[in-house]
Amino acid sequence: MELLSQMISALTPVVVPAMLAGLKRLFQAVPRPLLPALAVLAGAGVDWVNQALTGAGAGAAWGGVLGALGITVRELFVRIREELSKP
């Protein structure tokens, strides 16, 4: 179970932006400035699920940090894609 817990924690920065993208598509009225706060909450939620499933986890605060990291990673990929698409 420890390995599963570590995998979930490692994938949190990938899962959170995907969750927020889905949320944004379902509810298009979600304001952009609210997304970073939602990322922190979603990261904490993913860690809560991790703790419920495996009995282990990094803690809600660390889950929030991982959620925020997910937004940072997403923005990094957006910037790289923009730079590569310039003529």
N, C-alpha and C positions, 0 to 999 in steps of 0.2 A: 504494500500500500504506500510505502514511503516513495517509491519510484513514481507511482501515479500522482501523488501529491506534488512532487517536484516537476513532473511534466505539465500539470495543470498550471502551476505557478509560472513556469517558463513560457507557456503559451498564452498567458493572460494579456501581454501587450499586443498579441495578434488578434485575440478573440474580441477584446473590447472595441477596437475600431470597427470590426465587422458588425458587432451588436449595435453600435451607434449608427452605422450606415443603414442597417435594417430599420432602426427606429426612425431615422430621418426620412426613409422612404414611406414608412407607414403613416407617420405624422409629419407632414411637410411644414407644419407651422412651428416646429421646434426652432427657437431662435439660436443662431450660431454662437453667441456669447455663452449660452447655457451648456454647450457641448463639453467643455473641459470639466465642469462640475459633474456632469453626468458620467464622464469617463472615470472620475475618481470613485463615484458611487458604484458604477458598474464593476470596477476592479475590486472594490470591497465586497460586492455581491458575489463575484466569481470566487473570491477567497472563502466567503461564507459557505458556498456550495462545496468547495474543495474540502473544507473542514467537516461538513456534513457527510460527504461521501467517503473520505479517507480517514477521518479522525485526526488528521494533521493539516497543517497549513501555516502560512507565514504570518497570519494575523490580518485583521481588517485594515489596519493602517498601511501595512506593506502592500496589501492588495490594491489599496487606493493609489499608492505610488506606482505600482505596475500598470494600473489603468491609465494614469497620466502619462507614463512612459509610452503606452500604446499610441496616444495622440501624437506624441513627439515623433515616434517612428513613422506614423502615417504622414505627417507633415514633411519629414525628410524625404520620403519616397515621392511625394507630390512635387517637391522642389527639384529633385533629381530628374523626374520625368519632364518637367517644364524646361530645364536646362538642356536636356538631350533632344527635345523637340524643336529647339530654336534652330533656324537655318544658319 
